[in-house]
């Protein structure tokens, strides 16, 4: 009995061990799910070799991502030509030969197009070093100095010189015109130097020389200095110190006040109008050597003319100015922009009426200038009422011919020197001396 009891207890203790042993034996002998998948893959790859994985050979040359994008663009731009369908009655040999010729031609055309497109895209995408040629330098400097704006400044200064009530002196006129032009070139060059990062965001100014890198900033500053210093010296020493001081003040006002104010406040428009009003005053002071009422009247006409001119121009460039970060009336205060333009159009009528009162012109000037002043005032009212691109363009183009015509009419109605003399106040003999002084 004891022997049987011992065997029973020993068997009960060994039952878990026996179960673990049987589990390990069964797991080693039985086929698992992973082993079955492995056998399946081996069978498929041996029976059908097309389904087996093959390693892709690596290219010898390492292609950069830039060339990969270029190849993708070339593949997109390839145009495949579809050959026309041949008639039914042609023989099979003729059809096959013609098809072969067409395929060869189309293949040659596609290869040529791929080569051309690839060359063009490669040239466009590669960085190019801008080399300055001496033949291109005059045109680059002309665009740097805003030659059209400089020509307008010189013409208004010449008008102020011509309207002065003194005899015309050719040497003084040439010196004053040259000095004013050099001062304007210097101011415009410095303005472009400061506004390179902002001009690059605007469609109107993105092709300027400094933005495109056609000229270095150092060369631009040297050009501005070589224009500004001789220009101010010429006005001061060759004409008179008052005109030189006005020229230096205008450069300072344009570069140090107007240029930074364009990104800070809408007051830049009024400051810019003062900059544009100074050149005719410089012409008057170059001829007379003093600031008279006539100089202030000419400056007032130029001051008022600039508001319809610039406000109409900026209305069509609102997107550009906002993209460049400029604070303009047309962007931030569109209603004020239209009101100011209309207000100064009407002010031109009043300033034209003041001219004969100040004994600068005859009374025919306000009468002759009334039609053109009324016309620009009408366009200013249309711009104020409609506030669209069409009305702003009409006002802008009208201002381009309005100013030279108004100055020309003013010059034709100018009072002569003999009419301004008071014959009764002068004693005998002094009249002849005055005639000798005034006549060239």
Secondary structure, DSSP 4 states (H G I P E B T S, - for coil): -HHHHHHHHHHHHHHHHHHHHHHHHHHHHSPPHHHHHHHHHHHHHHH-GGGS--PPPPPSSPPPHHHHHHHHHHHHH--PPPPPPPPTTS-HHHHHHHHHHHHHHHHHHHHHHHHHHHHHHHHHHS----PPPHHHHHHHHHHHTTHHHHHHHHHHHHHHHHHSSS---HHHHHHHHHHHHHHHHHHHHHHHHHTHHHHTT-TTTTTSHHHHTSS-HHHHHHHHHHHHHHHHHIIIIII-HHHHHHHHHHHHIIIIIIHHHTTT-TTHHHHHHHHHHHHHHHHHHHHHSS--HHHHHHHHHHHHHHHHHHHHHHHTTHHHHHHHT---HHHH-HHHHHHHHHHHHHHHHHHHHHHHHTTSB-THHHHHHHHHHHHHHHHHHHHHHH-SHHHHHHHHHHHHHHHHHHHHHHHHTBPPHHHH--TTTSPTTHHHHHHHHH--
